[in-house]
Amino acid sequence: MITSVSENKVEFKDGNYVNTRTLIWTGGVKANKFAEKTGLEVNRKGRILVNNYMQTNYDNVYAIGDVAELKEEYNESLPALVENAIQTGECAAENIFADVYGKEKEELELNLHGVMVSIGNSYGVADTMGLRTSGVFAIMLKHLVNLHYLFTIAGFGIVFEYLIHHFLEKNYHTNIVGRELVRHGGAKTYAFFLPAVRIFLGIMWLREGLHKLGYNFLRTTDNGFVWFAKDSWLANWWTTLAIDVPNPPADVTAGASLMKLIGENTPGWYEWFTEITVFNAPMLFQKLVVIIELGLGLAFIAGLFTFIAGIVSVGMMINFILSTGITVEQYWFIFASISCMSGSGRAFGLDQYVIPYLEKQWRYFYDNRGFKIALWNFDKKSNNKISA
């Protein structure tokens, strides 16, 4: 117990002292003074004393979270952690429900997974379920925990903002490489010019999908440039085009045009994967490819779900590279797709309206377990329409 602090030493209750000019106080915190004014029983830290049901000295008053503390006879403390707040809150809610409906109360079963402490922005220590870590790994664990709680509170929107803030906007790295990555990665820019790339990429994906359906769309043929016309040799592609397999399944028409999926540079693992998946249902996968290409085209043109479309677009190009390969001129698909993932649908696109609406729907559903459409709420449990 410290009794006095002077310029050069710290004195203790037992008469000992330490000569020092630096004192770091780690004595903890007290609860909000409001708790003491309620008239409820509190300890010396101002925390309200509760039993194992989270009841105070009044049976119909409950206390949870940082302001609550188990009585000494329970031999367990309630640390000021998020998990404590959530679990004591759930326990109190269950017991209030039990009070109302005359059911048996449930005792608190505190199950804490550990503690994490940030020491600055790029270093920390953690003890999670017996695993002790420090440094960057502990900081990454702390970020994952924060993302988990933020998602349960507000959904994807706040998670995305958190990631942008901590990994692109905060310039706290000590080395020059880290500082430059953050400086360039978090540079502010306008999305005004991105729709030009996005719409052109969409047209090209739409062009590929329509071509596989048997239509020439914005293509140069032997008869000159064609805006949109049916291609005779691909007219029956949807039902006749077959993948080049040793023994085609019965649903593949004889004499059909062949789509090669294995090239000279195809990795062995990809060839094996293709043999156990695509070769067993060739027509299904051919149609799936066309549907994805048409979907990507429409998504990029309309500016709808462009972040997801960008990921799928890159994945499709990687798939083509692993199979039969692509020409050098086609690699631009990959880089254009990555560029479109940076909010291109927010400029002259439907993402400007759809994404905020879906975020609000998610938050409303999480809070109310129902959907809000226009001026009406639909309760999921009863399917009754109630006034907003």
Residue, then its C-alpha position, 0 to 999 in steps of 0.5 A: m500500500i503506497t502512503s506517499v509519493s515525493e519527487n525522489k521516492v515512494e513510501f509504503k505503509d510498512g515503512n519501506y520506500v523506493n528511491t525513484r524519480t519515475l512512478i507508473w500507476t497501475g492501480g486499476v479504475k473505479a466504477n462510475k460514481f453513478a453506481e454509488k448514488t443508486g443506494l445499491e450495495v457497492n465495494r470500495k471500487g464503487r462496483i455494485l455487489v451481485n450474487n450468482y444470478m446478477q441480482t443486487n441487494y434488491d431482488n428485482v434490480y440487476a447489475i452487469g458488465d464493468v459496474a458489477e462485482l460478485k460478492e466475496e463468498y463466490n471467490e470469483s472476480l468480474p474483470a472489465l472485459v467485453e466477454n464479461a459484459i456480454q455474458t453477465g448481460e445474457c445471464a441477467a436477461e435470462n433471469i429477468f425473463a425467469d422472474v416475469y414468467g416464474k421460471e427457475k433462474e440460471e447461475l452465471e457461468l463465466n467463460l473468459h477466453g483470455v486477455m489482450v493488451s495493446i502496447g502502442n499501435s504495433y505491439g501487444v501481448a495476449d493470453t488466449m485460452g492458454l496460448r501466450t503471444s506477443g508482438v505483431f501476432a498478438i496485435m493481429l489476434k486483437h484485431l480479429v477479436n475487435l472485428h468479431y464484436l464489431f460485426t455482431i454489433a453493426g455488420f459488414g459496414i463498420v468492419f470495412e471501415y475498421l480495416i480501412h482505418h487501421f491498415l490504410e489510414k493510420n500511419y504508425h509504422t516505424n519502418i520506411v517501407g510500412r510508412e510508404l505502403v500506408r501513405h500510398g495505400g490510403a491515398k484519397t481519390y475520387a471514383f469519378f473516373l473508375p466507371a469508364v474502366r468498370i463499364f468497359l470490363g463489363i462489356m467485354w465479359l458480356r461479349e464473351g458470354l454472348h459469344k459462347l451462347g452463339y452471338n457475335f457482340l461487338r466483334t470483327t468477323d469475316n464480314g466486317f465489324v458486327w454490333f450484335a448478330k447470331d453466329s451460325w456455327l455457334a447457334n446450338w452451343w448451349t446444347t451441343l458444345a462439349i468438353d474434350v474428354p476421353n469418354p463424353p457422357a451421354d448428355v453430350t451430342a455427338g459431333a459437337s464442338l469441343m471446349k478444351l480445359i487441359g493445356e500444355n502448361t496445366p499443372g498436374w493438381y489442376e488436371w486432377f481436380t478437373e477430372i474429378t469435377v468438371f469431366n463428370a458433369p461437363m454440360l453443367f460446368q459449361k453453362l455455369v461458366v456462361i452464366i458467370e460471364l454474363g453475370l459479371g458483364l451485367a454487374f460491372i455495367a450496372g455497378l452492382f456488387t462490384f467488389i464481389a464481381g471483381i473477386v469473381s472476375v480475377g478468379m475466372m481469369i486465374n482459372f483460364i490461366l491454369s487450364t488452357g492459358i490466356t494471351v498476353e492481351q487478356y491479362w488486362f482483365i485481372f488488373a481492371s478487375i482489381s481496380c474496380m474493387s475500390g468502390s467503382g460501383r459507388a460512382f454512376g452505379l447501383d452500389q451507391y444505393v444498394i450497399p447502404y440499403l443492405e447495411k441498414q437491412w442487416r442492422y435492422f434484421y440483427d436488432n429485430r429479427g425482421f425486415k424493413i421494406a419501405l414504410w412497413n416492417f415484417d416480423k419474421k416470427s409472426n409474418n404480421k405486417i405492422s406499422a413502421 
